Amino acid sequence: MHPAIKLRHLRVFLDIAAQGSLTAAARAQGLTQPALSRSLAELEALLDRPLFRREGRRLVLTDEGTLFRDHAARALQMLEAGAAALHPRAGGGCRWGCCRRWRRGCSRAWRWNSQAWPRRSPWRSRPGPIPT
């Protein structure tokens, strides 16, 4: 892999390939269209190959783009699996703590918040004082 290719290049490329347009991919990633266009142009310059051809407003993969898509998808999946293997608790549960002095107040607030919002994040709270 070219040392200058970043994960954002792969994610942008795969999103554009899946969506078929820069506008839809920008919406999906929460980025602006010029930022996505610039990332795609950087990737194509690094690979020295056009990955898409424009057909009206649609972007269609070239033969090189199709080949690269398959490899990029596998590489991204392997990287994500490797990161998940290092952090098996990632995405599950929540760990929190506080100093001894505040432990009683923290646990009381946690219990109150858990009862008030049983299916929500414990960090969202409703307005009002914490009962003692």
N, C-alpha and C positions, 0 to 999 in steps of 0.2 A: 504494500500500500504506500502511496505517496505520503511522505511524512507531514505534508501540510494539510492533508484532508482531515477535517474535524468531524466529530459526531453530528454537529449541526448540519453539515453539508449532506450527510447521509439521510438524516431525518427530513430535511427539506426536499431532497431528491425523491425519497420514497413517498412523501405526502403529495408532491406534485404528480408523480406517476399514478398514484391511486385516485386522486381527485380529477386529474385531466386538465386543470387550469390553475393559473397562479392565484387568481382571486379566491377560488374555493379553498385552495391549500393555505392561503394567508389567513382566511377566516378560521380554518380548522386549527392552525397553530397559534392564532392570536397575534400575528405579526402583520406588518404592513406589506403591501404588494412589492414596493421597491426593495425592501429588505430581502424578501424571498428571491426576487429577480437577481439581486446582486449576489446572493449566496449560490444560486444556480450558475450564474456566469463565472464565479470563482471556481466552482467545481469543474465546469466544462473546460476552463483554462488550465486547471491543474492536470486534468486527464488528457488534454489536447484533442478532445473529440466532442462533437455535438451529441448530446444525449436525447434531445427532443427536436422535433420539427414542428413548426407552427402550421396549423390548418385552421384558418380563421381565428377564432378565439380559443380554440382547443390546442393543447400540447400533446403530441403523439410521440411515443418513444421510437427512437431509431433502433436499428438492429444492435448497435453498441449499447444503447440505453437499456434495451431489454436484457442483454447479457449482464450489464452492470447492476441492474435492479435485482436480479436473482442473487448475485453475490453480496450486494449491499444488505439485502433483507436477512440473509443468513448470518452475515457478520454482526449486524445489529442485534439479532436474536441471541447469538452466542455471547456477546458482551453483556447484554441484560441478564442472561442466565448466570454468567459468572459473577456479576454484581449481586444478584439475588442469593447465590450460594454463600457469599461472604457475609451477608446480612439476612439470615433466615427470618428474622422478625420484622423485616422491612414491610411496612404497610399494614401490620397487624398490631393492635394494642397500643397502649400509650404508657410511657414511663414518666413519672414526675417525682419531684422531691422538694423538700424545703429544710431549712436548718432546724435544729432541735427546738429552739425558742418558739418558732412559728408552727411546729408540727401539729399541735392541737387545733389551732385556727385553720390550718390548711386542710386537715382531714375533715373538719366540720364543714368547711366551704365545699369541699369535694363531694361529701355526702349530700349536702343540700342541692348542689348543682346536678348531681346524678339523679336525684329524685325529681327535680323540677323539669329536667330535660332528659328523659331516659334514653332516647334514641339519637341524641345529638352529640356533638363533640363536647367533651367536658369543659372546654375553655370558653364556650359560649355561655353567657349567663343572662338571666333576665334582670330587669331593673329592680331595684329595691335592696333593702339591707339584708345582710346574711344573718339568719336567725342564730341565736346563741343557745 
